[in-house]
Amino acid sequence: MDLTSGAPYWPLKNGLLGVYPSLRRDENCDVAIIGGGVTGALVAWHLAKTGQKVVLLDRREIGFGSTCASTALLLYELDTDLVDLATLIGKDEAFHAYLLCRDAINHIEDITRQLDDDCGFERRKSFYLASRNEDVDKLGQEFDLRREAGLKVEYFNRRAIESCSSLPHPAAILSHEAACIDAFRFAHKLLEAAVQRGVKVYDRTCVEKYEIGEHGITLQTNREAVITAKQVVFAVGYEAPEQLKQQVVELHSTYVALTEPLPSFEGWPNRSLLWETSRPYLYLRPTSDGRAMIGGEDIPFKNELARDKLLLKKTEVLLRRFRELFPAIDARLDYAWAGTFGATKDGLAYIGPTPEFPGAQFALGFGGNGITYSVIAAQIIRDAICGQENSDAHLFRFNR
């Protein structure tokens, strides 16, 4: 599957951050990781610190799947509101899921300090905006529940929003615990550090067969080379439906417009991250070089051709919506791209083993906050491989 199209910004901005060979000879390892995006990189980094012998491979060049197209808003919110998640899984478990995602943002910041590269990490506030008057009552319930969970939030009515922005929304929740990052750079820097601890990385290498044998798990590749591992981690993201019989995700197409550097941010409250209650929702973030990244206009995924044919039309809609929100900003398009992502029935990721692949762990950070889920997945899978109990694993199990 082609996960992206158009001109994703991050590889253009960063250039060639790492060069890895394709697999040329058989390898033996403790853990083989399939997938070299930010999820696989986080798993490799965590496992390398435990002393595991790790081999990571990707069918593309490293970071050129979903990671290169990510808008990389780091929000603790799921695509499922806390009030709805509490109904689905109970209030205590819903609180726990949201707090785990909040803590994951803190962990990402800590990792960037250990990498000695901030990877574009910036602390930001975020506004969750009521798209319509009809959404205001539920947003109030959402605010009350978030505050009860211990999250640092403020409620903004229409007058408060008008006093600090040009946004027309009737209400909003301001969160103090959000951030953004360059996910492409983050993945490369994680692997750079992991390689220094002995991790072997191969790109342009595709796994064609998965077999259980007396000496472990055998991965036959398209390079006429075999990897034998004690355990395997699938960090293949939105390509997981190709491996799994169990339907755990619905695929969608999303679109992103990136402006030229803006002459001002007039009307944009404190350059905060912005997203809406409507589904699908509009989402916005600034970049470190003064641009606006505008995402949304999601539709159900059919195929790559159908997704890509709509890129121009969807980009025009995104720019028009931005100008409606910020009429004083002269926004001009520079880049645009489309991507594919997955959504689950409850907004929670799928992390852990499944009977379809004995000896394997899956790290599938579906939803709008995939990077925070990737952090949680790396911790859960590290503990599972090291034989340690993780009290969070049950939230993200298969067959839940």
Summary of the structure (lengths in Angstrom):
residues: 400
radius of gyration: 20.8
end to end distance: 27.3
largest distance: 68.2
contacts: 1437
relative contact order: 0.20
helix: 36%
strand: 28%
